[in-house]
Amino acid sequence: MTHTIEISDELSERLERHLDEDETYEELIAELVSMYETEGTFLQEGYSE
């Protein structure tokens, strides 16, 4: 089943800055979700507990 989501222009621009050449938004989001599922959290540069 395919779902359509709407994102703001700002978020779209942020995602676009992280896309590899010829990578789609769907591929980038799938990679982010996979990282989250594996690590349990997103890595943030400069973040410390």
mmCIF entry with sequence, helices, sheets and N, C-alpha, C, O atoms, coordinates in Angstrom:
data_MODEL
# 
_entry.id   MODEL 
# 
_entity.id                         1 
_entity.type                       polymer 
_entity.pdbx_number_of_molecules   1 
# 
_entity_poly.entity_id                      1 
_entity_poly.type                           'polypeptide(L)' 
_entity_poly.nstd_linkage                   no 
_entity_poly.nstd_monomer                   no 
_entity_poly.pdbx_seq_one_letter_code       MTHTIEISDELSERLERHLDEDETYEELIAELVSMYETEGTFLQEGYSE 
_entity_poly.pdbx_seq_one_letter_code_can   MTHTIEISDELSERLERHLDEDETYEELIAELVSMYETEGTFLQEGYSE 
_entity_poly.pdbx_strand_id                 A 
# 
loop_
_entity_poly_seq.entity_id 
_entity_poly_seq.num 
_entity_poly_seq.mon_id 
_entity_poly_seq.hetero 
1 1  MET n 
1 2  THR n 
1 3  HIS n 
1 4  THR n 
1 5  ILE n 
1 6  GLU n 
1 7  ILE n 
1 8  SER n 
1 9  ASP n 
1 10 GLU n 
1 11 LEU n 
1 12 SER n 
1 13 GLU n 
1 14 ARG n 
1 15 LEU n 
1 16 GLU n 
1 17 ARG n 
1 18 HIS n 
1 19 LEU n 
1 20 ASP n 
1 21 GLU n 
1 22 ASP n 
1 23 GLU n 
1 24 THR n 
1 25 TYR n 
1 26 GLU n 
1 27 GLU n 
1 28 LEU n 
1 29 ILE n 
1 30 ALA n 
1 31 GLU n 
1 32 LEU n 
1 33 VAL n 
1 34 SER n 
1 35 MET n 
1 36 TYR n 
1 37 GLU n 
1 38 THR n 
1 39 GLU n 
1 40 GLY n 
1 41 THR n 
1 42 PHE n 
1 43 LEU n 
1 44 GLN n 
1 45 GLU n 
1 46 GLY n 
1 47 TYR n 
1 48 SER n 
1 49 GLU n 
# 
_struct_asym.id          A 
_struct_asym.entity_id   1 
# 
loop_
_struct_conf.conf_type_id 
_struct_conf.id 
_struct_conf.pdbx_PDB_helix_id 
_struct_conf.beg_label_comp_id 
_struct_conf.beg_label_asym_id 
_struct_conf.beg_label_seq_id 
_struct_conf.pdbx_beg_PDB_ins_code 
_struct_conf.end_label_comp_id 
_struct_conf.end_label_asym_id 
_struct_conf.end_label_seq_id 
_struct_conf.pdbx_end_PDB_ins_code 
_struct_conf.beg_auth_comp_id 
_struct_conf.beg_auth_asym_id 
_struct_conf.beg_auth_seq_id 
_struct_conf.end_auth_comp_id 
_struct_conf.end_auth_asym_id 
_struct_conf.end_auth_seq_id 
_struct_conf.pdbx_PDB_helix_class 
_struct_conf.details 
_struct_conf.pdbx_PDB_helix_length 
HELX_P HELX_P1 AA1 ASP A 9  ? HIS A 18 ? ASP A 9  HIS A 18 1 ? 10 
HELX_P HELX_P2 AA2 TYR A 25 ? GLU A 39 ? TYR A 25 GLU A 39 1 ? 15 
# 
_struct_conf_type.id          HELX_P 
_struct_conf_type.criteria    ? 
_struct_conf_type.reference   ? 
# 
loop_
_atom_site.group_PDB 
_atom_site.id 
_atom_site.type_symbol 
_atom_site.label_atom_id 
_atom_site.label_alt_id 
_atom_site.label_comp_id 
_atom_site.label_asym_id 
_atom_site.label_entity_id 
_atom_site.label_seq_id 
_atom_site.pdbx_PDB_ins_code 
_atom_site.Cartn_x 
_atom_site.Cartn_y 
_atom_site.Cartn_z 
_atom_site.occupancy 
_atom_site.B_iso_or_equiv 
_atom_site.pdbx_formal_charge 
_atom_site.auth_seq_id 
_atom_site.auth_comp_id 
_atom_site.auth_asym_id 
_atom_site.auth_atom_id 
_atom_site.pdbx_PDB_model_num 
ATOM 1   N N  . MET A 1 1  ? 0.847  -1.168 0.000  1.00 0.00 ? 1  MET A N  1 
ATOM 2   C CA . MET A 1 1  ? 0.000  0.000  0.000  1.00 0.00 ? 1  MET A CA 1 
ATOM 3   C C  . MET A 1 1  ? 0.899  1.240  0.000  1.00 0.00 ? 1  MET A C  1 
ATOM 4   O O  . MET A 1 1  ? 1.863  1.320  0.761  1.00 0.00 ? 1  MET A O  1 
ATOM 5   N N  . THR A 1 2  ? 0.580  2.167  -0.831 1.00 0.00 ? 2  THR A N  1 
ATOM 6   C CA . THR A 1 2  ? 1.340  3.407  -0.927 1.00 0.00 ? 2  THR A CA 1 
ATOM 7   C C  . THR A 1 2  ? 0.594  4.518  -0.216 1.00 0.00 ? 2  THR A C  1 
ATOM 8   O O  . THR A 1 2  ? -0.624 4.649  -0.342 1.00 0.00 ? 2  THR A O  1 
ATOM 9   N N  . HIS A 1 3  ? 1.349  5.323  0.541  1.00 0.00 ? 3  HIS A N  1 
ATOM 10  C CA . HIS A 1 3  ? 0.774  6.460  1.240  1.00 0.00 ? 3  HIS A CA 1 
ATOM 11  C C  . HIS A 1 3  ? 1.435  7.729  0.734  1.00 0.00 ? 3  HIS A C  1 
ATOM 12  O O  . HIS A 1 3  ? 2.608  7.721  0.361  1.00 0.00 ? 3  HIS A O  1 
ATOM 13  N N  . THR A 1 4  ? 0.700  8.789  0.723  1.00 0.00 ? 4  THR A N  1 
ATOM 14  C CA . THR A 1 4  ? 1.237  10.091 0.344  1.00 0.00 ? 4  THR A CA 1 
ATOM 15  C C  . THR A 1 4  ? 1.249  10.972 1.577  1.00 0.00 ? 4  THR A C  1 
ATOM 16  O O  . THR A 1 4  ? 0.258  11.064 2.301  1.00 0.00 ? 4  THR A O  1 
ATOM 17  N N  . ILE A 1 5  ? 2.388  11.622 1.811  1.00 0.00 ? 5  ILE A N  1 
ATOM 18  C CA . ILE A 1 5  ? 2.473  12.556 2.925  1.00 0.00 ? 5  ILE A CA 1 
ATOM 19  C C  . ILE A 1 5  ? 2.851  13.927 2.375  1.00 0.00 ? 5  ILE A C  1 
ATOM 20  O O  . ILE A 1 5  ? 3.493  14.034 1.330  1.00 0.00 ? 5  ILE A O  1 
ATOM 21  N N  . GLU A 1 6  ? 2.454  14.949 3.078  1.00 0.00 ? 6  GLU A N  1 
ATOM 22  C CA . GLU A 1 6  ? 2.818  16.304 2.701  1.00 0.00 ? 6  GLU A CA 1 
ATOM 23  C C  . GLU A 1 6  ? 3.852  16.814 3.690  1.00 0.00 ? 6  GLU A C  1 
ATOM 24  O O  . GLU A 1 6  ? 3.712  16.636 4.900  1.00 0.00 ? 6  GLU A O  1 
ATOM 25  N N  . ILE A 1 7  ? 4.881  17.445 3.167  1.00 0.00 ? 7  ILE A N  1 
ATOM 26  C CA . ILE A 1 7  ? 5.906  18.034 4.018  1.00 0.00 ? 7  ILE A CA 1 
ATOM 27  C C  . ILE A 1 7  ? 6.064  19.497 3.626  1.00 0.00 ? 7  ILE A C  1 
ATOM 28  O O  . ILE A 1 7  ? 5.744  19.898 2.507  1.00 0.00 ? 7  ILE A O  1 
ATOM 29  N N  . SER A 1 8  ? 6.555  20.269 4.555  1.00 0.00 ? 8  SER A N  1 
ATOM 30  C CA . SER A 1 8  ? 6.727  21.694 4.287  1.00 0.00 ? 8  SER A CA 1 
ATOM 31  C C  . SER A 1 8  ? 7.866  21.910 3.297  1.00 0.00 ? 8  SER A C  1 
ATOM 32  O O  . SER A 1 8  ? 8.704  21.032 3.093  1.00 0.00 ? 8  SER A O  1 
ATOM 33  N N  . ASP A 1 9  ? 7.883  23.079 2.692  1.00 0.00 ? 9  ASP A N  1 
ATOM 34  C CA . ASP A 1 9  ? 8.965  23.426 1.775  1.00 0.00 ? 9  ASP A CA 1 
ATOM 35  C C  . ASP A 1 9  ? 10.302 23.425 2.506  1.00 0.00 ? 9  ASP A C  1 
ATOM 36  O O  . ASP A 1 9  ? 11.319 23.013 1.948  1.00 0.00 ? 9  ASP A O  1 
ATOM 37  N N  . GLU A 1 10 ? 10.299 23.889 3.760  1.00 0.00 ? 10 GLU A N  1 
ATOM 38  C CA . GLU A 1 10 ? 11.530 23.923 4.548  1.00 0.00 ? 10 GLU A CA 1 
ATOM 39  C C  . GLU A 1 10 ? 12.087 22.519 4.755  1.00 0.00 ? 10 GLU A C  1 
ATOM 40  O O  . GLU A 1 10 ? 13.284 22.295 4.574  1.00 0.00 ? 10 GLU A O  1 
ATOM 41  N N  . LEU A 1 11 ? 11.231 21.573 5.132  1.00 0.00 ? 11 LEU A N  1 
ATOM 42  C CA . LEU A 1 11 ? 11.683 20.198 5.335  1.00 0.00 ? 11 LEU A CA 1 
ATOM 43  C C  . LEU A 1 11 ? 12.144 19.585 4.021  1.00 0.00 ? 11 LEU A C  1 
ATOM 44  O O  . LEU A 1 11 ? 13.133 18.852 3.991  1.00 0.00 ? 11 LEU A O  1 
ATOM 45  N N  . SER A 1 12 ? 11.446 19.873 2.950  1.00 0.00 ? 12 SER A N  1 
ATOM 46  C CA . SER A 1 12 ? 11.847 19.375 1.634  1.00 0.00 ? 12 SER A CA 1 
ATOM 47  C C  . SER A 1 12 ? 13.248 19.860 1.273  1.00 0.00 ? 12 SER A C  1 
ATOM 48  O O  . SER A 1 12 ? 14.062 19.087 0.768  1.00 0.00 ? 12 SER A O  1 
ATOM 49  N N  . GLU A 1 13 ? 13.530 21.125 1.527  1.00 0.00 ? 13 GLU A N  1 
ATOM 50  C CA . GLU A 1 13 ? 14.855 21.683 1.250  1.00 0.00 ? 13 GLU A CA 1 
ATOM 51  C C  . GLU A 1 13 ? 15.917 21.020 2.128  1.00 0.00 ? 13 GLU A C  1 
ATOM 52  O O  . GLU A 1 13 ? 17.021 20.738 1.663  1.00 0.00 ? 13 GLU A O  1 
ATOM 53  N N  . ARG A 1 14 ? 15.588 20.775 3.384  1.00 0.00 ? 14 ARG A N  1 
ATOM 54  C CA . ARG A 1 14 ? 16.539 20.116 4.296  1.00 0.00 ? 14 ARG A CA 1 
ATOM 55  C C  . ARG A 1 14 ? 16.843 18.704 3.813  1.00 0.00 ? 14 ARG A C  1 
ATOM 56  O O  . ARG A 1 14 ? 18.002 18.290 3.796  1.00 0.00 ? 14 ARG A O  1 
ATOM 57  N N  . LEU A 1 15 ? 15.812 17.962 3.420  1.00 0.00 ? 15 LEU A N  1 
ATOM 58  C CA . LEU A 1 15 ? 16.017 16.605 2.918  1.00 0.00 ? 15 LEU A CA 1 
ATOM 59  C C  . LEU A 1 15 ? 16.851 16.623 1.648  1.00 0.00 ? 15 LEU A C  1 
ATOM 60  O O  . LEU A 1 15 ? 17.735 15.786 1.467  1.00 0.00 ? 15 LEU A O  1 
ATOM 61  N N  . GLU A 1 16 ? 16.571 17.575 0.772  1.00 0.00 ? 16 GLU A N  1 
ATOM 62  C CA . GLU A 1 16 ? 17.279 17.662 -0.495 1.00 0.00 ? 16 GLU A CA 1 
ATOM 63  C C  . GLU A 1 16 ? 18.786 17.861 -0.292 1.00 0.00 ? 16 GLU A C  1 
ATOM 64  O O  . GLU A 1 16 ? 19.586 17.358 -1.081 1.00 0.00 ? 16 GLU A O  1 
ATOM 65  N N  . ARG A 1 17 ? 19.171 18.582 0.745  1.00 0.00 ? 17 ARG A N  1 
ATOM 66  C CA . ARG A 1 17 ? 20.593 18.798 1.025  1.00 0.00 ? 17 ARG A CA 1 
ATOM 67  C C  . ARG A 1 17 ? 21.297 17.497 1.409  1.00 0.00 ? 17 ARG A C  1 
ATOM 68  O O  . ARG A 1 17 ? 22.520 17.409 1.303  1.00 0.00 ? 17 ARG A O  1 
ATOM 69  N N  . HIS A 1 18 ? 20.552 16.495 1.850  1.00 0.00 ? 18 HIS A N  1 
ATOM 70  C CA . HIS A 1 18 ? 21.143 15.227 2.285  1.00 0.00 ? 18 HIS A CA 1 
ATOM 71  C C  . HIS A 1 18 ? 21.039 14.120 1.246  1.00 0.00 ? 18 HIS A C  1 
ATOM 72  O O  . HIS A 1 18 ? 21.565 13.027 1.453  1.00 0.00 ? 18 HIS A O  1 
ATOM 73  N N  . LEU A 1 19 ? 20.373 14.389 0.142  1.00 0.00 ? 19 LEU A N  1 
ATOM 74  C CA . LEU A 1 19 ? 20.224 13.380 -0.900 1.00 0.00 ? 19 LEU A CA 1 
ATOM 75  C C  . LEU A 1 19 ? 21.550 13.135 -1.603 1.00 0.00 ? 19 LEU A C  1 
ATOM 76  O O  . LEU A 1 19 ? 22.269 14.076 -1.941 1.00 0.00 ? 19 LEU A O  1 
ATOM 77  N N  . ASP A 1 20 ? 21.867 11.863 -1.822 1.00 0.00 ? 20 ASP A N  1 
ATOM 78  C CA . ASP A 1 20 ? 23.001 11.515 -2.662 1.00 0.00 ? 20 ASP A CA 1 
ATOM 79  C C  . ASP A 1 20 ? 22.562 11.663 -4.114 1.00 0.00 ? 20 ASP A C  1 
ATOM 80  O O  . ASP A 1 20 ? 21.369 11.753 -4.406 1.00 0.00 ? 20 ASP A O  1 
ATOM 81  N N  . GLU A 1 21 ? 23.528 11.686 -5.012 1.00 0.00 ? 21 GLU A N  1 
ATOM 82  C CA . GLU A 1 21 ? 23.204 11.806 -6.430 1.00 0.00 ? 21 GLU A CA 1 
ATOM 83  C C  . GLU A 1 21 ? 22.278 10.672 -6.852 1.00 0.00 ? 21 GLU A C  1 
ATOM 84  O O  . GLU A 1 21 ? 22.548 9.506  -6.563 1.00 0.00 ? 21 GLU A O  1 
ATOM 85  N N  . ASP A 1 22 ? 21.195 11.009 -7.529 1.00 0.00 ? 22 ASP A N  1 
ATOM 86  C CA . ASP A 1 22 ? 20.203 10.046 -8.032 1.00 0.00 ? 22 ASP A CA 1 
ATOM 87  C C  . ASP A 1 22 ? 19.421 9.336  -6.925 1.00 0.00 ? 22 ASP A C  1 
ATOM 88  O O  . ASP A 1 22 ? 18.767 8.329  -7.197 1.00 0.00 ? 22 ASP A O  1 
ATOM 89  N N  . GLU A 1 23 ? 19.469 9.831  -5.683 1.00 0.00 ? 23 GLU A N  1 
ATOM 90  C CA . GLU A 1 23 ? 18.714 9.230  -4.584 1.00 0.00 ? 23 GLU A CA 1 
ATOM 91  C C  . GLU A 1 23 ? 17.366 9.936  -4.481 1.00 0.00 ? 23 GLU A C  1 
ATOM 92  O O  . GLU A 1 23 ? 17.277 11.149 -4.672 1.00 0.00 ? 23 GLU A O  1 
ATOM 93  N N  . THR A 1 24 ? 16.322 9.174  -4.181 1.00 0.00 ? 24 THR A N  1 
ATOM 94  C CA . THR A 1 24 ? 14.989 9.749  -4.025 1.00 0.00 ? 24 THR A CA 1 
ATOM 95  C C  . THR A 1 24 ? 14.712 10.050 -2.557 1.00 0.00 ? 24 THR A C  1 
ATOM 96  O O  . THR A 1 24 ? 15.390 9.547  -1.661 1.00 0.00 ? 24 THR A O  1 
ATOM 97  N N  . TYR A 1 25 ? 13.698 10.882 -2.335 1.00 0.00 ? 25 TYR A N  1 
ATOM 98  C CA . TYR A 1 25 ? 13.274 11.154 -0.956 1.00 0.00 ? 25 TYR A CA 1 
ATOM 99  C C  . TYR A 1 25 ? 12.910 9.849  -0.251 1.00 0.00 ? 25 TYR A C  1 
ATOM 100 O O  . TYR A 1 25 ? 13.257 9.648  0.913  1.00 0.00 ? 25 TYR A O  1 
ATOM 101 N N  . GLU A 1 26 ? 12.210 8.966  -0.962 1.00 0.00 ? 26 GLU A N  1 
ATOM 102 C CA . GLU A 1 26 ? 11.795 7.690  -0.374 1.00 0.00 ? 26 GLU A CA 1 
ATOM 103 C C  . GLU A 1 26 ? 12.995 6.869  0.085  1.00 0.00 ? 26 GLU A C  1 
ATOM 104 O O  . GLU A 1 26 ? 12.969 6.278  1.165  1.00 0.00 ? 26 GLU A O  1 
ATOM 105 N N  . GLU A 1 27 ? 14.041 6.832  -0.729 1.00 0.00 ? 27 GLU A N  1 
ATOM 106 C CA . GLU A 1 27 ? 15.239 6.078  -0.367 1.00 0.00 ? 27 GLU A CA 1 
ATOM 107 C C  . GLU A 1 27 ? 15.929 6.695  0.854  1.00 0.00 ? 27 GLU A C  1 
ATOM 108 O O  . GLU A 1 27 ? 16.378 5.977  1.747  1.00 0.00 ? 27 GLU A O  1 
ATOM 109 N N  . LEU A 1 28 ? 16.011 8.019  0.886  1.00 0.00 ? 28 LEU A N  1 
ATOM 110 C CA . LEU A 1 28 ? 16.628 8.695  2.026  1.00 0.00 ? 28 LEU A CA 1 
ATOM 111 C C  . LEU A 1 28 ? 15.837 8.442  3.300  1.00 0.00 ? 28 LEU A C  1 
ATOM 112 O O  . LEU A 1 28 ? 16.421 8.147  4.343  1.00 0.00 ? 28 LEU A O  1 
ATOM 113 N N  . ILE A 1 29 ? 14.527 8.552  3.230  1.00 0.00 ? 29 ILE A N  1 
ATOM 114 C CA . ILE A 1 29 ? 13.687 8.340  4.414  1.00 0.00 ? 29 ILE A CA 1 
ATOM 115 C C  . ILE A 1 29 ? 13.783 6.890  4.878  1.00 0.00 ? 29 ILE A C  1 
ATOM 116 O O  . ILE A 1 29 ? 13.837 6.630  6.079  1.00 0.00 ? 29 ILE A O  1 
ATOM 117 N N  . ALA A 1 30 ? 13.804 5.943  3.939  1.00 0.00 ? 30 ALA A N  1 
ATOM 118 C CA . ALA A 1 30 ? 13.958 4.526  4.306  1.00 0.00 ? 30 ALA A CA 1 
ATOM 119 C C  . ALA A 1 30 ? 15.282 4.296  5.017  1.00 0.00 ? 30 ALA A C  1 
ATOM 120 O O  . ALA A 1 30 ? 15.347 3.529  5.978  1.00 0.00 ? 30 ALA A O  1 
ATOM 121 N N  . GLU A 1 31 ? 16.346 4.963  4.546  1.00 0.00 ? 31 GLU A N  1 
ATOM 122 C CA . GLU A 1 31 ? 17.656 4.837  5.187  1.00 0.00 ? 31 GLU A CA 1 
ATOM 123 C C  . GLU A 1 31 ? 17.624 5.421  6.603  1.00 0.00 ? 31 GLU A C  1 
ATOM 124 O O  . GLU A 1 31 ? 18.180 4.830  7.529  1.00 0.00 ? 31 GLU A O  1 
ATOM 125 N N  . LEU A 1 32 ? 16.985 6.562  6.773  1.00 0.00 ? 32 LEU A N  1 
ATOM 126 C CA . LEU A 1 32 ? 16.877 7.177  8.093  1.00 0.00 ? 32 LEU A CA 1 
ATOM 127 C C  . LEU A 1 32 ? 16.086 6.292  9.061  1.00 0.00 ? 32 LEU A C  1 
ATOM 128 O O  . LEU A 1 32 ? 16.474 6.134  10.218 1.00 0.00 ? 32 LEU A O  1 
ATOM 129 N N  . VAL A 1 33 ? 14.992 5.724  8.591  1.00 0.00 ? 33 VAL A N  1 
ATOM 130 C CA . VAL A 1 33 ? 14.178 4.845  9.435  1.00 0.00 ? 33 VAL A CA 1 
ATOM 131 C C  . VAL A 1 33 ? 14.973 3.602  9.814  1.00 0.00 ? 33 VAL A C  1 
ATOM 132 O O  . VAL A 1 33 ? 14.917 3.152  10.958 1.00 0.00 ? 33 VAL A O  1 
ATOM 133 N N  . SER A 1 34 ? 15.709 3.049  8.863  1.00 0.00 ? 34 SER A N  1 
ATOM 134 C CA . SER A 1 34 ? 16.537 1.876  9.143  1.00 0.00 ? 34 SER A CA 1 
ATOM 135 C C  . SER A 1 34 ? 17.588 2.193  10.203 1.00 0.00 ? 34 SER A C  1 
ATOM 136 O O  . SER A 1 34 ? 17.818 1.392  11.109 1.00 0.00 ? 34 SER A O  1 
ATOM 137 N N  . MET A 1 35 ? 18.226 3.359  10.092 1.00 0.00 ? 35 MET A N  1 
ATOM 138 C CA . MET A 1 35 ? 19.211 3.774  11.090 1.00 0.00 ? 35 MET A CA 1 
ATOM 139 C C  . MET A 1 35 ? 18.548 3.909  12.458 1.00 0.00 ? 35 MET A C  1 
ATOM 140 O O  . MET A 1 35 ? 19.110 3.485  13.468 1.00 0.00 ? 35 MET A O  1 
ATOM 141 N N  . TYR A 1 36 ? 17.371 4.491  12.490 1.00 0.00 ? 36 TYR A N  1 
ATOM 142 C CA . TYR A 1 36 ? 16.653 4.671  13.745 1.00 0.00 ? 36 TYR A CA 1 
ATOM 143 C C  . TYR A 1 36 ? 16.309 3.323  14.370 1.00 0.00 ? 36 TYR A C  1 
ATOM 144 O O  . TYR A 1 36 ? 16.474 3.128  15.574 1.00 0.00 ? 36 TYR A O  1 
ATOM 145 N N  . GLU A 1 37 ? 15.829 2.395  13.542 1.00 0.00 ? 37 GLU A N  1 
ATOM 146 C CA . GLU A 1 37 ? 15.462 1.076  14.054 1.00 0.00 ? 37 GLU A CA 1 
ATOM 147 C C  . GLU A 1 37 ? 16.684 0.317  14.573 1.00 0.00 ? 37 GLU A C  1 
ATOM 148 O O  . GLU A 1 37 ? 16.585 -0.416 15.557 1.00 0.00 ? 37 GLU A O  1 
ATOM 149 N N  . THR A 1 38 ? 17.820 0.485  13.925 1.00 0.00 ? 38 THR A N  1 
ATOM 150 C CA . THR A 1 38 ? 19.043 -0.207 14.315 1.00 0.00 ? 38 THR A CA 1 
ATOM 151 C C  . THR A 1 38 ? 19.665 0.406  15.563 1.00 0.00 ? 38 THR A C  1 
ATOM 152 O O  . THR A 1 38 ? 20.048 -0.310 16.488 1.00 0.00 ? 38 THR A O  1 
ATOM 153 N N  . GLU A 1 39 ? 19.762 1.723  15.586 1.00 0.00 ? 39 GLU A N  1 
ATOM 154 C CA . GLU A 1 39 ? 20.457 2.426  16.661 1.00 0.00 ? 39 GLU A CA 1 
ATOM 155 C C  . GLU A 1 39 ? 19.532 2.844  17.804 1.00 0.00 ? 39 GLU A C  1 
ATOM 156 O O  . GLU A 1 39 ? 19.986 3.078  18.924 1.00 0.00 ? 39 GLU A O  1 
ATOM 157 N N  . GLY A 1 40 ? 18.251 2.934  17.518 1.00 0.00 ? 40 GLY A N  1 
ATOM 158 C CA . GLY A 1 40 ? 17.309 3.371  18.537 1.00 0.00 ? 40 GLY A CA 1 
ATOM 159 C C  . GLY A 1 40 ? 17.218 4.880  18.674 1.00 0.00 ? 40 GLY A C  1 
ATOM 160 O O  . GLY A 1 40 ? 16.411 5.391  19.450 1.00 0.00 ? 40 GLY A O  1 
ATOM 161 N N  . THR A 1 41 ? 18.029 5.580  17.937 1.00 0.00 ? 41 THR A N  1 
ATOM 162 C CA . THR A 1 41 ? 17.996 7.042  17.969 1.00 0.00 ? 41 THR A CA 1 
ATOM 163 C C  . THR A 1 41 ? 18.723 7.570  16.738 1.00 0.00 ? 41 THR A C  1 
ATOM 164 O O  . THR A 1 41 ? 19.571 6.885  16.165 1.00 0.00 ? 41 THR A O  1 
ATOM 165 N N  . PHE A 1 42 ? 18.392 8.774  16.344 1.00 0.00 ? 42 PHE A N  1 
ATOM 166 C CA . PHE A 1 42 ? 19.118 9.413  15.258 1.00 0.00 ? 42 PHE A CA 1 
ATOM 167 C C  . PHE A 1 42 ? 20.378 10.037 15.823 1.00 0.00 ? 42 PHE A C  1 
ATOM 168 O O  . PHE A 1 42 ? 20.366 10.586 16.925 1.00 0.00 ? 42 PHE A O  1 
ATOM 169 N N  . LEU A 1 43 ? 21.440 9.956  15.090 1.00 0.00 ? 43 LEU A N  1 
ATOM 170 C CA . LEU A 1 43 ? 22.687 10.573 15.510 1.00 0.00 ? 43 LEU A CA 1 
ATOM 171 C C  . LEU A 1 43 ? 22.622 12.060 15.202 1.00 0.00 ? 43 LEU A C  1 
ATOM 172 O O  . LEU A 1 43 ? 22.240 12.459 14.102 1.00 0.00 ? 43 LEU A O  1 
ATOM 173 N N  . GLN A 1 44 ? 22.995 12.871 16.172 1.00 0.00 ? 44 GLN A N  1 
ATOM 174 C CA . GLN A 1 44 ? 23.013 14.313 15.964 1.00 0.00 ? 44 GLN A CA 1 
ATOM 175 C C  . GLN A 1 44 ? 24.413 14.819 16.260 1.00 0.00 ? 44 GLN A C  1 
ATOM 176 O O  . GLN A 1 44 ? 24.959 14.586 17.339 1.00 0.00 ? 44 GLN A O  1 
ATOM 177 N N  . GLU A 1 45 ? 24.977 15.505 15.301 1.00 0.00 ? 45 GLU A N  1 
ATOM 178 C CA . GLU A 1 45 ? 26.314 16.048 15.479 1.00 0.00 ? 45 GLU A CA 1 
ATOM 179 C C  . GLU A 1 45 ? 26.303 17.044 16.624 1.00 0.00 ? 45 GLU A C  1 
ATOM 180 O O  . GLU A 1 45 ? 25.464 17.945 16.661 1.00 0.00 ? 45 GLU A O  1 
ATOM 181 N N  . GLY A 1 46 ? 27.237 16.886 17.565 1.00 0.00 ? 46 GLY A N  1 
ATOM 182 C CA . GLY A 1 46 ? 27.330 17.808 18.675 1.00 0.00 ? 46 GLY A CA 1 
ATOM 183 C C  . GLY A 1 46 ? 26.391 17.503 19.824 1.00 0.00 ? 46 GLY A C  1 
ATOM 184 O O  . GLY A 1 46 ? 26.336 18.252 20.799 1.00 0.00 ? 46 GLY A O  1 
ATOM 185 N N  . TYR A 1 47 ? 25.645 16.397 19.717 1.00 0.00 ? 47 TYR A N  1 
ATOM 186 C CA . TYR A 1 47 ? 24.673 16.052 20.770 1.00 0.00 ? 47 TYR A CA 1 
ATOM 187 C C  . TYR A 1 47 ? 25.355 15.229 21.833 1.00 0.00 ? 47 TYR A C  1 
ATOM 188 O O  . TYR A 1 47 ? 26.107 14.303 21.527 1.00 0.00 ? 47 TYR A O  1 
ATOM 189 N N  . SER A 1 48 ? 25.099 15.559 23.069 1.00 0.00 ? 48 SER A N  1 
ATOM 190 C CA . SER A 1 48 ? 25.596 14.742 24.176 1.00 0.00 ? 48 SER A CA 1 
ATOM 191 C C  . SER A 1 48 ? 24.558 14.726 25.278 1.00 0.00 ? 48 SER A C  1 
ATOM 192 O O  . SER A 1 48 ? 23.801 15.681 25.448 1.00 0.00 ? 48 SER A O  1 
ATOM 193 N N  . GLU A 1 49 ? 24.530 13.639 26.020 1.00 0.00 ? 49 GLU A N  1 
ATOM 194 C CA . GLU A 1 49 ? 23.548 13.512 27.115 1.00 0.00 ? 49 GLU A CA 1 
ATOM 195 C C  . GLU A 1 49 ? 24.087 14.086 28.389 1.00 0.00 ? 49 GLU A C  1 
ATOM 196 O O  . GLU A 1 49 ? 23.404 14.067 29.413 1.00 0.00 ? 49 GLU A O  1 
# 
